[in-house]
Amino acid sequence: MSLRQFHTIAITGWLLILVAWLGARLTLGLPTSLDQGALWLLSGCVPVVVLLTIFRGAPPPTIGEVIYDTEQQRDRRAFDRIEE
């Protein structure tokens, strides 16, 4: 599972849980106020923002990694020519 798929599943799941929770509150006839609306908005947005901030993906390769990979590819090609 890629990181993008994980983000999609996690965010969708979180929002579905919030909608189900809100639906249960409305079905039971529990009162809702402006303060609770703000709390719902925060509880819907903050975890998503934190998830996307923490799991941004892999950092770009460093120059050392690029040089190492280039040298390894060159060595493999030279070794493959020797075997032929």
Stockholm file with secondary structure:
# STOCKHOLM 1.0

chainA/1-84         MSLRQFHTIAITGWLLILVAWLGARLTLGLPTSLDQGALWLLSGCVPVVVLLTIFRGAPPPTIGEVIYDTEQQRDRRAFDRIEE
#=GR chainA/1-84 SS CCHHHHHHHHHHHHHHHHHHHHHHHHHHTCCCCHHHHHHHHHHHHHHHHHHHHHTCCCCCCCHHHHHHHHHHHHHHHHHHHHHC
#=GC SS_cons        CCHHHHHHHHHHHHHHHHHHHHHHHHHHTCCCCHHHHHHHHHHHHHHHHHHHHHTCCCCCCCHHHHHHHHHHHHHHHHHHHHHC
//
